[in-house]
Amino acid sequence: MHFKLTNSTRFGNEALFDCSAGHAIQGPERKRCYDTGIWEPNELNECIPYECGELVYPDNGYIISNGTSFDSHLVYICLRGYEIQGPSSLRCNETGHWFPEEDTSCIPKCAYIKPQHHENTLSQISILDSTHFTIFKHSMIQNLACFNYL
């Protein structure tokens, strides 16, 4: 917590209170020294870290974190056979929001596909993304989607 005196600690002067980035002040931001020698209001000031809140676990995955308040971090982990789509880790920033602010999900991961070499045929595989691929076999093209996950 930071505070600044407007002049000194004498009668009639003020003290201004402020918190570091990522924290909100709880209590009065200003106090005045009265002729009794007591600063009023007589409430305690405290700096409370901003809360980013809980996140929903992704389908087919889970979250490991060290908290949900300012400067906390979390990591997304996908179950076997799934892979991360989006950021794999987030940080609770100084404005109380998880960053980056992109969606993360666990998508199916296809088993490795190997081109087949037979007598007079050759298959060539083009991976479009982790769940879709194209097989070129002679002049025939087949577009497939992955349904048999790892």
C-alpha positions as CSV (number, residue, x, y, z in Angstrom):
1,M,0.0,0.0,0.0
2,H,1.2,3.5,-0.8
3,F,0.2,6.7,0.9
4,K,1.0,10.3,0.2
5,L,0.7,13.2,2.7
6,T,-0.6,16.4,1.3
7,N,1.8,18.5,3.5
8,S,2.8,16.9,6.8
9,T,1.3,14.9,9.7
10,R,0.0,18.1,11.3
11,F,-3.6,18.9,12.2
12,G,-5.8,19.5,9.1
13,N,-3.6,17.7,6.6
14,E,-4.7,14.7,4.5
15,A,-3.2,11.4,3.6
16,L,-4.0,9.7,0.3
17,F,-3.9,6.0,0.0
18,D,-3.3,3.9,-3.1
19,C,-2.6,0.3,-4.0
20,S,-0.1,-1.3,-6.5
21,A,-1.3,-2.6,-9.9
22,G,-3.5,-5.6,-9.7
23,H,-5.0,-4.6,-6.3
24,A,-8.0,-2.6,-5.1
25,I,-8.1,-0.5,-2.0
26,Q,-10.6,-1.6,0.7
27,G,-11.2,1.3,3.1
28,P,-11.1,5.0,2.7
29,E,-8.7,6.5,0.0
30,R,-8.4,9.7,2.1
31,K,-7.8,10.4,5.8
32,R,-7.6,13.7,7.6
33,C,-5.7,14.5,10.8
34,Y,-8.0,16.1,13.3
35,D,-7.2,18.3,16.3
36,T,-7.5,15.1,18.5
37,G,-4.3,13.8,16.8
38,I,-6.3,11.0,15.2
39,W,-6.6,10.3,11.5
40,E,-10.2,10.0,10.5
41,P,-12.0,7.9,9.3
42,N,-10.5,5.5,11.7
43,E,-10.9,2.4,9.4
44,L,-8.0,0.2,8.4
45,N,-7.0,0.3,4.7
46,E,-6.1,-2.8,2.9
47,C,-5.0,-3.7,-0.6
48,I,-6.9,-6.7,-2.0
49,P,-5.8,-8.5,-5.2
50,Y,-8.2,-8.5,-8.1
51,E,-10.0,-11.8,-8.6
52,C,-10.2,-13.3,-12.1
53,G,-12.7,-16.0,-11.1
54,E,-12.9,-19.7,-11.8
55,L,-12.8,-21.0,-15.3
56,V,-14.8,-23.9,-16.7
57,Y,-12.8,-27.1,-17.3
58,P,-12.6,-27.9,-21.0
59,D,-14.4,-31.1,-22.1
60,N,-11.8,-33.9,-22.2
61,G,-9.3,-31.9,-20.1
62,Y,-8.6,-30.2,-16.8
63,I,-6.9,-27.2,-15.3
64,I,-3.9,-26.9,-13.0
65,S,-3.6,-23.5,-11.2
66,N,-2.1,-21.7,-8.3
67,G,-5.2,-19.6,-7.6
68,T,-7.6,-17.2,-9.2
69,S,-6.4,-13.8,-8.0
70,F,-4.0,-11.2,-9.6
71,D,-0.7,-12.8,-10.9
72,S,-2.1,-16.4,-10.6
73,H,-1.3,-18.7,-13.5
74,L,-3.1,-21.8,-14.9
75,V,-2.3,-24.5,-17.4
76,Y,-4.8,-26.5,-19.5
77,I,-4.1,-30.2,-19.8
78,C,-5.9,-32.4,-22.2
79,L,-6.7,-36.1,-21.7
80,R,-4.9,-38.8,-23.7
81,G,-6.1,-38.7,-27.3
82,Y,-6.8,-34.9,-27.2
83,E,-4.7,-31.9,-27.9
84,I,-5.0,-28.2,-26.9
85,Q,-6.6,-25.8,-29.3
86,G,-6.0,-22.2,-28.1
87,P,-3.7,-20.9,-25.4
88,S,-2.3,-23.6,-23.1
89,S,-1.7,-21.2,-20.2
90,L,-3.3,-18.1,-18.8
91,R,-2.4,-15.4,-16.3
92,C,-4.7,-13.3,-14.1
93,N,-3.7,-9.7,-15.1
94,E,-3.7,-6.4,-13.3
95,T,-7.2,-5.6,-14.4
96,G,-8.7,-8.8,-13.0
97,H,-9.1,-10.7,-16.3
98,W,-7.6,-13.9,-17.5
99,F,-5.1,-13.3,-20.4
100,P,-5.0,-14.1,-23.2
101,E,-8.8,-13.8,-23.6
102,E,-9.1,-16.6,-26.1
103,D,-11.1,-19.8,-25.8
104,T,-9.2,-23.0,-25.1
105,S,-10.6,-26.5,-25.9
106,C,-9.3,-30.1,-26.1
107,I,-9.9,-31.5,-29.6
108,P,-9.5,-35.1,-30.7
109,K,-6.1,-36.1,-32.0
110,C,-6.0,-38.6,-34.9
111,A,-3.9,-41.6,-34.9
112,Y,-0.8,-41.4,-37.2
113,I,-1.6,-42.3,-40.8
114,K,1.0,-43.9,-43.0
115,P,1.0,-43.9,-46.8
116,Q,0.4,-47.3,-48.2
117,H,2.8,-48.6,-50.9
118,H,1.5,-51.5,-52.9
119,E,2.5,-52.9,-56.3
120,N,1.3,-50.2,-58.7
121,T,-0.5,-47.9,-56.2
122,L,0.8,-45.1,-54.0
123,S,-1.2,-43.2,-51.5
124,Q,-0.2,-39.7,-50.6
125,I,-1.7,-38.1,-47.4
126,S,-2.3,-34.4,-46.9
127,I,-3.1,-33.5,-43.2
128,L,-5.6,-30.6,-43.1
129,D,-5.7,-30.3,-39.3
130,S,-5.7,-32.7,-36.4
131,T,-9.0,-34.3,-37.3
132,H,-9.3,-34.1,-41.1
133,F,-7.1,-35.3,-43.9
134,T,-7.1,-36.1,-47.6
135,I,-5.8,-39.2,-49.3
136,F,-4.7,-39.0,-52.9
137,K,-4.6,-42.4,-54.6
138,H,-3.9,-42.4,-58.3
139,S,-6.5,-40.0,-59.6
140,M,-9.0,-40.6,-56.8
141,I,-9.3,-38.2,-53.9
142,Q,-10.9,-39.1,-50.6
143,N,-11.6,-36.6,-47.8
144,L,-11.8,-38.2,-44.4
145,A,-12.5,-37.2,-40.9
146,C,-10.9,-38.7,-37.8
147,F,-13.3,-40.8,-35.8
148,N,-10.8,-43.3,-34.4
149,Y,-8.9,-41.2,-31.8
150,L,-5.8,-42.1,-29.9
